[in-house]
Amino acid sequence: MMRVLAPSANRFISYPKYSFSLLHHPLLLLPLKTPFLLNPPKTLRCRATMASEPHLPIQVKDQIHLTEKESLIFQRLKGVLHHFNLDTQLRVAGGWVRDKLLGKDCYDIDVAIDNMLGREFCEKINEYLLKTGEDVQGIGVIQCNPDQSKHLETARMRLLDLWIDFVNLRAEDYCENSRIPTMRFGTPEEDAYRRDLTINSLFYNINSDSVEDFTGRGITDLKSGKIVTPLPPKETFLDDPLRVLRAIRFGARFCFVLDEGLKEAAASDEVRDAIKEKISRERIGHEVDLMIGGNEPVKAVTYIRDLQLFWIVFNVPSNVEPSLPEECDRFCLAFMDTALRLIQSLESLNLNDEQRRLCLYSALFLPLRSMVYRDNKKKKVPVVDFIFRNSLKLKSKDAETVISVHRAAEKFIPLISCITSEKDVQHAEAHCGKILIDVPETLKLRILAGLLLREIKDFWPVALLVSTLLYPNGDLCESLAEDLKLEKNRALFKQVKDVILKLDLENIWEAKPLVNGKDIMSILNLKAGPNVKEWQQKVIEWQLAHPTGTADECQEWLREAG
């Protein structure tokens, strides 16, 4: 049984412990209505659908067990209260409480204070640290920004090497014809009802060492796996439209069910317009990045699409060339779904978190890889670049890497044909767009593969995986049509990877040229310019064809070739 403080009452009540099970949803068939890729299959298959029940029984702990560090931090905060004789209630709010009840580790501690600002309490903490002979900690203050739905000033400081946020309990009063609320100190119940979700509205009272559920349904929704807003969902979302994306993220992360009223409100024109106009792109990008890096990225993007938010979140310019077809978002989702299944099923694929994240982005935006728009200077710019830099405000390097993966994936396709003996090496050489040095045909595969790996570097496994989604024609491949064909993608990836390793090309991008530009200019009697760069490329090709060759041998070849 769970002992929880009931709303508006100074007594404890008990909620029975129960759980739900789920039969997994069948795969969603995605019919192709608008053919925008060559030779597309008639159907696409995607696993993620709007869930109606949680996938697994949800185990909620009867009480919160503190770690040693958490106990020390909370004891120190109680020491501040005792030292200054403060009549103040300290409560940990939100995600930390939820995760601890679910038995998960959480290092994101947000402390809500009932009768002073977070900055004021942090100053009290520093006074206490001075009196106890400890080092004073710096206080960071994040100002409120109502225009971007950031209504609270938040203070932050480190305690025992852990960042802690401090903010006052708040209530919001709205004037007629104004979306910007007037803030005031609120009761715990008022604060709980202004939270985004009931499962995030729980408090852990540090003073009394108890869990408080002021909405009366936070524990119940946590146990039953439901994503619900404390107040009517449209009111909650119009207050801060980012809560729509947070609801999606938590629904996907925990495999919880999105409430029907929540889905209806999130898909309404009023809320969709508010997401576009009221929320900064940085905040949207941050939420999306957490989804893609999370445990259920396909489910999260499926929710985004099913709520008609795909092109609001992944906004593109109006002057896209060629224009977006009707079914483009379906293809995006199907590509990412297949890429994730490949990542999960390939035992030989060891991607770090950044590679996995950008691999999923690469698959998600694969149908957009050839689309461009014209910027203010009439220059053609990839649409994928716009999404990263403008729609999501993510790192420029993310855009550059994903675009490079797309280009490398297409270059892999003729190499795959050569490796699988479907085409000869001349076919691959013709597609590389350059004339290779004169070497036996048997050596050209190593040159072509090595040049590609030197171009994409340690993201080559990502590019290879993405290329299997396009193989053999550079279009939407048939492996998306049936789950059984996923094995073909896996076998293709493994076959090409094995050849690359057999050719000893792993980390080939780290190999230094045997002959530098100055020596090339001396040997061939050249002046600085593009000719030198061309010969530097030929030196790399010679090294790839002769992996045991020496600098002297390379220089001798230069004299003969020159």
Secondary structure, DSSP 8 states (H G I E B T S, - for coil): -EEEE-TT-SSEEEE------------EEEE--S--SSS--SEEEE-----SS-SS-----SS----HHHHHHHHHHHHHHHHTT----EEEETHHHHHHHTT-----EEEEESSS-HHHHHHHHHHHHHHTT------EEE--BGGGTB---EEEEEETTEEEEEEE-EEEE--TT--S-EEEE--HHHHHHTSS-GGG--EEETTTTEEE-TTS-HHHHHHHTEE--SS-HHHHHHH-THHHHHHHHHHHHHT-EE-HHHHHHHTSHHHHHHHHHHS-HHHHHHHHHHHHTSS-HHHHHHHHHHTT-HHHHT---TT-BS---TTHHHHHHHHHHHHHHHHHH-TT----HHHHHHHHHHHHTGGGTT-EEE-TT--EEEHHHHIIIIIS---HHHHHHHHHHHHHHHHHHHHHHHHTTSS-HHHHHHHHTS---S--HHHHHHHHHHHHHHHHGGGHHHHHHHHHHHTTTTS--GGGT-GGGHHHHHHHHHHHHHHHHHTT-TTGGG---SS-HHHHHHHHT--SSHHHHHHHHHHHHHHHH-TT--HHHHHHHHHHH-
